[in-house]
């Protein structure tokens, strides 16, 4: 009788994406996912927190080789601190950690009504996303968010396993790779009222979207215009008073 040998861990490699590899072109699971991802990136850009060496994307292929099979997952949002530059004129169509730069530091998945594998630990093809991010890519921070219920969970990699991180007193989570807090904020952006994910800095200041910064600048410019107009009207009234008294205001 031959006893079955225990299954060892997978052989992980970091291959480039084959030129003939067909990337999935599936529609997003709900209409909220693209604006949620775009808003996260927009706030970082508006706060000048995006540098040229970073890679931030959404629905973009992250590549690993598992037992000689090329596996690609496309998270709803991700962050890599430093990547190698590509040659001029070359468009990056995927990212392989190790081969092309730093490990992926943060991954986010926005949950639909059903699980769809975001929390799956399936260790055989098709690999579950939680398993892939935890055991293969070893992403330091894995965020899952269900926008309809505003349910946000953050997992940190500790001893090669994800552990749930508790929120702070304000209900926010410290995302160490970015040096920012992440939390839920309900309001309107681009005519959509949603439970948005938003960033706060270490001092608790909300990172504004570019549209919010533009609105603040518009209000500031309008206040300055009104101040200048009030000053002009005051000067005109004073000049009229001087003329009524027979005094030339230009000679005062």
C-alpha atoms as a printed R data frame, in Angstrom:
    type eleno elety resid chain resno       x       y       z
1   ATOM     1    CA   UNK     A     1   0.000   0.000   0.000
2   ATOM     2    CA   UNK     A     2   1.420   3.353  -1.051
3   ATOM     3    CA   UNK     A     3   0.522   6.195   1.242
4   ATOM     4    CA   UNK     A     4  -0.440   9.487  -0.403
5   ATOM     5    CA   UNK     A     5   2.210  12.108  -0.022
6   ATOM     6    CA   UNK     A     6   1.104  15.391   1.564
7   ATOM     7    CA   UNK     A     7   0.715  18.202  -0.928
8   ATOM     8    CA   UNK     A     8   3.509  20.708  -0.680
9   ATOM     9    CA   UNK     A     9   3.132  24.397  -1.354
10  ATOM    10    CA   UNK     A    10   2.855  25.614  -4.936
11  ATOM    11    CA   UNK     A    11   5.878  26.550  -7.000
12  ATOM    12    CA   UNK     A    12   5.611  30.314  -7.499
13  ATOM    13    CA   UNK     A    13   7.419  32.152 -10.273
14  ATOM    14    CA   UNK     A    14   7.213  35.671 -11.661
15  ATOM    15    CA   UNK     A    15   6.907  35.367 -15.442
16  ATOM    16    CA   UNK     A    16   6.108  38.140 -17.874
17  ATOM    17    CA   UNK     A    17   2.625  37.955 -19.291
18  ATOM    18    CA   UNK     A    18   2.840  35.916 -22.534
19  ATOM    19    CA   UNK     A    19   2.169  37.982 -25.628
20  ATOM    20    CA   UNK     A    20  -0.617  35.613 -26.650
21  ATOM    21    CA   UNK     A    21  -2.259  35.562 -23.206
22  ATOM    22    CA   UNK     A    22  -5.890  36.607 -23.538
23  ATOM    23    CA   UNK     A    23  -6.852  38.956 -20.734
24  ATOM    24    CA   UNK     A    24 -10.423  38.683 -19.549
25  ATOM    25    CA   UNK     A    25 -12.668  41.440 -20.828
26  ATOM    26    CA   UNK     A    26 -15.627  40.958 -18.517
27  ATOM    27    CA   UNK     A    27 -18.005  43.763 -17.494
28  ATOM    28    CA   UNK     A    28 -17.776  45.090 -13.946
29  ATOM    29    CA   UNK     A    29 -20.138  43.509 -11.451
30  ATOM    30    CA   UNK     A    30 -22.031  46.729 -10.719
31  ATOM    31    CA   UNK     A    31 -22.069  50.358 -11.802
32  ATOM    32    CA   UNK     A    32 -20.585  51.600  -8.508
33  ATOM    33    CA   UNK     A    33 -17.199  49.911  -8.873
34  ATOM    34    CA   UNK     A    34 -15.522  52.195 -11.467
35  ATOM    35    CA   UNK     A    35 -16.440  55.489  -9.728
36  ATOM    36    CA   UNK     A    36 -15.339  54.111  -6.338
37  ATOM    37    CA   UNK     A    37 -11.915  53.250  -7.732
38  ATOM    38    CA   UNK     A    38 -11.613  56.515  -9.662
39  ATOM    39    CA   UNK     A    39 -12.452  58.578  -6.572
40  ATOM    40    CA   UNK     A    40  -9.693  56.906  -4.523
41  ATOM    41    CA   UNK     A    41  -7.077  57.706  -7.145
42  ATOM    42    CA   UNK     A    42  -8.411  61.201  -7.789
43  ATOM    43    CA   UNK     A    43  -7.992  62.197  -4.129
44  ATOM    44    CA   UNK     A    44  -4.401  60.939  -4.061
45  ATOM    45    CA   UNK     A    45  -3.601  62.885  -7.215
46  ATOM    46    CA   UNK     A    46  -5.291  66.062  -5.980
47  ATOM    47    CA   UNK     A    47  -3.227  65.839  -2.771
48  ATOM    48    CA   UNK     A    48  -0.041  65.386  -4.871
49  ATOM    49    CA   UNK     A    49   0.597  61.998  -3.293
50  ATOM    50    CA   UNK     A    50   1.177  60.123  -6.544
51  ATOM    51    CA   UNK     A    51   4.779  59.881  -7.728
52  ATOM    52    CA   UNK     A    52   6.083  58.712 -11.127
53  ATOM    53    CA   UNK     A    53   7.557  55.483  -9.736
54  ATOM    54    CA   UNK     A    54   4.221  54.332  -8.282
55  ATOM    55    CA   UNK     A    55   1.703  52.107 -10.011
56  ATOM    56    CA   UNK     A    56  -1.956  52.629  -9.130
57  ATOM    57    CA   UNK     A    57  -4.695  51.022 -11.142
58  ATOM    58    CA   UNK     A    58  -8.046  49.292 -11.272
59  ATOM    59    CA   UNK     A    59  -9.238  46.212 -13.166
60  ATOM    60    CA   UNK     A    60  -5.624  45.691 -14.233
61  ATOM    61    CA   UNK     A    61  -3.932  42.298 -14.414
62  ATOM    62    CA   UNK     A    62  -1.574  41.207 -11.609
63  ATOM    63    CA   UNK     A    63   0.462  38.217 -12.778
64  ATOM    64    CA   UNK     A    64   2.069  35.236 -11.051
65  ATOM    65    CA   UNK     A    65   3.151  31.777 -12.132
66  ATOM    66    CA   UNK     A    66   1.675  28.954 -10.030
67  ATOM    67    CA   UNK     A    67   2.972  25.462 -10.782
68  ATOM    68    CA   UNK     A    68   3.929  26.540 -14.329
69  ATOM    69    CA   UNK     A    69   0.531  28.107 -14.974
70  ATOM    70    CA   UNK     A    70   0.157  31.829 -15.601
71  ATOM    71    CA   UNK     A    71  -2.497  33.203 -13.262
72  ATOM    72    CA   UNK     A    72  -3.909  36.726 -13.527
73  ATOM    73    CA   UNK     A    73  -6.226  38.542 -11.128
74  ATOM    74    CA   UNK     A    74  -7.553  42.047 -11.799
75  ATOM    75    CA   UNK     A    75  -8.484  43.771  -8.515
76  ATOM    76    CA   UNK     A    76 -10.842  46.714  -8.374
77  ATOM    77    CA   UNK     A    77  -8.010  48.934  -7.067
78  ATOM    78    CA   UNK     A    78  -4.357  48.378  -6.198
79  ATOM    79    CA   UNK     A    79  -1.173  50.210  -5.234
80  ATOM    80    CA   UNK     A    80   2.497  49.392  -5.820
81  ATOM    81    CA   UNK     A    81   5.090  51.765  -4.265
82  ATOM    82    CA   UNK     A    82   7.732  51.416  -6.985
83  ATOM    83    CA   UNK     A    83   7.809  49.842 -10.416
84  ATOM    84    CA   UNK     A    84  10.482  49.722 -13.091
85  ATOM    85    CA   UNK     A    85   9.809  52.182 -15.927
86  ATOM    86    CA   UNK     A    86   8.750  50.773 -19.267
87  ATOM    87    CA   UNK     A    87  10.439  51.732 -22.515
88  ATOM    88    CA   UNK     A    88   9.189  54.818 -24.298
89  ATOM    89    CA   UNK     A    89   6.160  54.029 -26.406
90  ATOM    90    CA   UNK     A    90   5.435  50.780 -24.568
91  ATOM    91    CA   UNK     A    91   2.053  50.447 -22.862
92  ATOM    92    CA   UNK     A    92   2.017  48.400 -19.674
93  ATOM    93    CA   UNK     A    93  -0.726  45.768 -20.043
94  ATOM    94    CA   UNK     A    94  -0.112  43.858 -16.803
95  ATOM    95    CA   UNK     A    95   2.143  43.820 -13.739
96  ATOM    96    CA   UNK     A    96   4.332  40.969 -12.474
97  ATOM    97    CA   UNK     A    97   5.771  41.649  -8.992
98  ATOM    98    CA   UNK     A    98   9.450  40.852  -8.567
99  ATOM    99    CA   UNK     A    99  10.028  40.959 -12.308
100 ATOM   100    CA   UNK     A   100   8.805  44.535 -12.781
101 ATOM   101    CA   UNK     A   101   9.206  46.140  -9.362
102 ATOM   102    CA   UNK     A   102   8.033  46.021  -5.762
103 ATOM   103    CA   UNK     A   103   5.450  43.648  -4.337
104 ATOM   104    CA   UNK     A   104   1.860  44.847  -4.501
105 ATOM   105    CA   UNK     A   105   1.251  46.714  -1.217
106 ATOM   106    CA   UNK     A   106  -2.522  47.296  -1.231
107 ATOM   107    CA   UNK     A   107  -5.368  45.567  -3.042
108 ATOM   108    CA   UNK     A   108  -9.067  46.419  -2.840
109 ATOM   109    CA   UNK     A   109 -12.063  44.424  -3.996
110 ATOM   110    CA   UNK     A   110 -15.577  45.883  -4.073
111 ATOM   111    CA   UNK     A   111 -18.088  43.164  -3.265
112 ATOM   112    CA   UNK     A   112 -21.243  42.615  -5.255
113 ATOM   113    CA   UNK     A   113 -24.404  41.026  -3.902
114 ATOM   114    CA   UNK     A   114 -22.768  37.597  -3.879
115 ATOM   115    CA   UNK     A   115 -19.216  36.631  -2.917
116 ATOM   116    CA   UNK     A   116 -17.745  35.971  -6.388
117 ATOM   117    CA   UNK     A   117 -14.523  34.712  -4.831
118 ATOM   118    CA   UNK     A   118 -13.234  37.894  -3.165
119 ATOM   119    CA   UNK     A   119 -13.089  36.035   0.150
120 ATOM   120    CA   UNK     A   120 -12.360  32.618  -1.304
121 ATOM   121    CA   UNK     A   121  -9.353  30.663  -0.014
122 ATOM   122    CA   UNK     A   122  -9.584  28.080  -2.801
123 ATOM   123    CA   UNK     A   123  -6.017  26.871  -3.365
124 ATOM   124    CA   UNK     A   124  -6.679  25.048  -6.644
125 ATOM   125    CA   UNK     A   125  -7.596  26.470 -10.045
126 ATOM   126    CA   UNK     A   126  -9.545  28.667 -10.316
127 ATOM   127    CA   UNK     A   127  -7.763  30.196  -7.338
128 ATOM   128    CA   UNK     A   128  -9.738  32.241  -4.845
129 ATOM   129    CA   UNK     A   129  -8.829  35.890  -4.659
130 ATOM   130    CA   UNK     A   130  -8.078  35.915  -0.932
131 ATOM   131    CA   UNK     A   131  -5.797  32.893  -1.402
132 ATOM   132    CA   UNK     A   132  -4.062  34.521  -4.393
133 ATOM   133    CA   UNK     A   133  -3.440  37.832  -2.618
134 ATOM   134    CA   UNK     A   134  -2.450  36.238   0.699
135 ATOM   135    CA   UNK     A   135  -0.413  33.195  -0.321
136 ATOM   136    CA   UNK     A   136   0.837  33.993  -3.824
137 ATOM   137    CA   UNK     A   137   1.282  37.761  -4.128
138 ATOM   138    CA   UNK     A   138   1.508  38.232  -0.341
139 ATOM   139    CA   UNK     A   139  -0.135  41.653  -0.544
140 ATOM   140    CA   UNK     A   140   0.400  43.466   2.756
141 ATOM   141    CA   UNK     A   141  -3.084  45.003   2.946
142 ATOM   142    CA   UNK     A   142  -6.246  43.495   1.491
143 ATOM   143    CA   UNK     A   143  -9.377  45.669   1.611
144 ATOM   144    CA   UNK     A   144 -12.868  44.404   0.871
145 ATOM   145    CA   UNK     A   145 -15.811  46.786   0.658
146 ATOM   146    CA   UNK     A   146 -19.523  46.256   0.140
147 ATOM   147    CA   UNK     A   147 -20.826  49.713  -0.846
148 ATOM   148    CA   UNK     A   148 -24.553  49.036  -0.513
149 ATOM   149    CA   UNK     A   149 -24.163  48.224   3.185
150 ATOM   150    CA   UNK     A   150 -21.067  50.414   3.658
151 ATOM   151    CA   UNK     A   151 -19.273  47.387   5.096
152 ATOM   152    CA   UNK     A   152 -15.507  47.887   5.058
153 ATOM   153    CA   UNK     A   153 -12.969  45.253   6.155
154 ATOM   154    CA   UNK     A   154  -9.195  45.573   6.158
155 ATOM   155    CA   UNK     A   155  -6.840  42.618   6.439
156 ATOM   156    CA   UNK     A   156  -3.124  42.875   7.206
157 ATOM   157    CA   UNK     A   157  -0.615  40.176   6.367
158 ATOM   158    CA   UNK     A   158   0.912  38.816   9.554
159 ATOM   159    CA   UNK     A   159   3.000  35.629   9.620
160 ATOM   160    CA   UNK     A   160   1.870  34.877   6.058
161 ATOM   161    CA   UNK     A   161  -1.816  35.016   7.036
162 ATOM   162    CA   UNK     A   162  -4.399  37.769   6.881
163 ATOM   163    CA   UNK     A   163  -5.767  39.116  10.136
164 ATOM   164    CA   UNK     A   164  -8.698  41.501  10.384
165 ATOM   165    CA   UNK     A   165  -7.686  44.999  11.494
166 ATOM   166    CA   UNK     A   166 -10.007  46.782  13.937
167 ATOM   167    CA   UNK     A   167 -11.100  50.335  13.032
168 ATOM   168    CA   UNK     A   168 -10.152  53.336  15.133
169 ATOM   169    CA   UNK     A   169 -12.602  55.377  17.193
170 ATOM   170    CA   UNK     A   170 -13.721  57.234  14.065
171 ATOM   171    CA   UNK     A   171 -14.430  53.981  12.218
172 ATOM   172    CA   UNK     A   172 -11.404  54.370   9.943
173 ATOM   173    CA   UNK     A   173  -8.511  52.049   9.157
174 ATOM   174    CA   UNK     A   174  -4.836  53.001   9.029
175 ATOM   175    CA   UNK     A   175  -3.365  51.891   5.672
176 ATOM   176    CA   UNK     A   176   0.321  51.831   6.542
177 ATOM   177    CA   UNK     A   177   1.802  51.496   2.998
178 ATOM   178    CA   UNK     A   178   0.103  54.762   2.019
179 ATOM   179    CA   UNK     A   179   0.389  56.514   5.386
180 ATOM   180    CA   UNK     A   180  -3.325  57.328   5.302
181 ATOM   181    CA   UNK     A   181  -6.582  56.398   6.960
182 ATOM   182    CA   UNK     A   182  -9.339  54.798   4.881
183 ATOM   183    CA   UNK     A   183 -12.989  55.137   5.776
184 ATOM   184    CA   UNK     A   184 -16.546  55.471   4.506
185 ATOM   185    CA   UNK     A   185 -18.092  58.836   3.618
186 ATOM   186    CA   UNK     A   186 -21.597  59.229   2.259
187 ATOM   187    CA   UNK     A   187 -22.186  62.072  -0.126
188 ATOM   188    CA   UNK     A   188 -22.284  63.181  -3.741
189 ATOM   189    CA   UNK     A   189 -19.633  63.083  -6.434
190 ATOM   190    CA   UNK     A   190 -20.318  63.577 -10.132
191 ATOM   191    CA   UNK     A   191 -24.076  63.513  -9.471
192 ATOM   192    CA   UNK     A   192 -23.863  60.154  -7.692
193 ATOM   193    CA   UNK     A   193 -24.739  59.800  -4.014
194 ATOM   194    CA   UNK     A   194 -22.867  56.770  -2.673
195 ATOM   195    CA   UNK     A   195 -21.099  55.361   0.339
196 ATOM   196    CA   UNK     A   196 -17.681  56.409  -0.946
197 ATOM   197    CA   UNK     A   197 -14.321  55.197   0.284
198 ATOM   198    CA   UNK     A   198 -12.162  58.173   1.215
199 ATOM   199    CA   UNK     A   199  -8.703  58.978   2.540
200 ATOM   200    CA   UNK     A   200  -7.779  60.977   5.647
201 ATOM   201    CA   UNK     A   201  -4.233  61.980   6.572
202 ATOM   202    CA   UNK     A   202  -2.542  61.180   9.876
203 ATOM   203    CA   UNK     A   203  -3.972  64.361  11.420
204 ATOM   204    CA   UNK     A   204  -7.529  63.449  10.472
205 ATOM   205    CA   UNK     A   205  -7.817  65.857   7.521
206 ATOM   206    CA   UNK     A   206  -9.951  64.632   4.643
207 ATOM   207    CA   UNK     A   207  -8.134  64.398   1.309
208 ATOM   208    CA   UNK     A   208 -10.304  66.364  -1.077
209 ATOM   209    CA   UNK     A   209 -11.265  65.286  -4.564
210 ATOM   210    CA   UNK     A   210 -10.116  67.524  -7.399
211 ATOM   211    CA   UNK     A   211 -13.725  68.688  -7.904
212 ATOM   212    CA   UNK     A   212 -13.927  69.709  -4.243
213 ATOM   213    CA   UNK     A   213 -10.645  71.604  -4.494
214 ATOM   214    CA   UNK     A   214 -11.931  73.351  -7.621
215 ATOM   215    CA   UNK     A   215 -15.152  74.307  -5.817
216 ATOM   216    CA   UNK     A   216 -13.208  75.707  -2.849
217 ATOM   217    CA   UNK     A   217 -11.045  77.716  -5.233
218 ATOM   218    CA   UNK     A   218 -14.178  78.974  -7.029
219 ATOM   219    CA   UNK     A   219 -15.714  80.044  -3.722
220 ATOM   220    CA   UNK     A   220 -12.460  81.732  -2.717
221 ATOM   221    CA   UNK     A   221 -12.313  83.607  -6.021
222 ATOM   222    CA   UNK     A   222 -15.971  84.613  -5.676
223 ATOM   223    CA   UNK     A   223 -15.390  85.872  -2.132
224 ATOM   224    CA   UNK     A   224 -12.413  87.900  -3.365
225 ATOM   225    CA   UNK     A   225 -14.506  89.325  -6.211
226 ATOM   226    CA   UNK     A   226 -17.248  90.311  -3.771
227 ATOM   227    CA   UNK     A   227 -14.686  91.885  -1.432
228 ATOM   228    CA   UNK     A   228 -13.212  93.898  -4.302
229 ATOM   229    CA   UNK     A   229 -16.693  94.952  -5.452
230 ATOM   230    CA   UNK     A   230 -17.625  96.044  -1.924
231 ATOM   231    CA   UNK     A   231 -14.397  98.061  -1.716
232 ATOM   232    CA   UNK     A   232 -15.129  99.694  -5.080
233 ATOM   233    CA   UNK     A   233 -18.659 100.629  -3.997
234 ATOM   234    CA   UNK     A   234 -17.353 102.032  -0.700
235 ATOM   235    CA   UNK     A   235 -14.827 104.149  -2.602
236 ATOM   236    CA   UNK     A   236 -17.554 105.425  -4.944
237 ATOM   237    CA   UNK     A   237 -19.813 106.405  -2.028
238 ATOM   238    CA   UNK     A   238 -16.953 108.254  -0.357
239 ATOM   239    CA   UNK     A   239 -16.146 110.081  -3.590
240 ATOM   240    CA   UNK     A   240 -19.796 111.067  -4.010
241 ATOM   241    CA   UNK     A   241 -19.900 112.403  -0.455
242 ATOM   242    CA   UNK     A   242 -16.774 114.495  -1.044
243 ATOM   243    CA   UNK     A   243 -18.173 115.937  -4.278
244 ATOM   244    CA   UNK     A   244 -21.406 116.853  -2.453
245 ATOM   245    CA   UNK     A   245 -19.242 118.881  -0.086
246 ATOM   246    CA   UNK     A   246 -17.480 120.620  -2.965
247 ATOM   247    CA   UNK     A   247 -14.308 118.583  -2.593
248 ATOM   248    CA   UNK     A   248 -12.602 116.987  -5.568
249 ATOM   249    CA   UNK     A   249 -11.919 113.368  -4.436
250 ATOM   250    CA   UNK     A   250  -8.987 113.148  -6.881
251 ATOM   251    CA   UNK     A   251  -7.248 115.943  -4.995
252 ATOM   252    CA   UNK     A   252  -7.639 114.353  -1.569
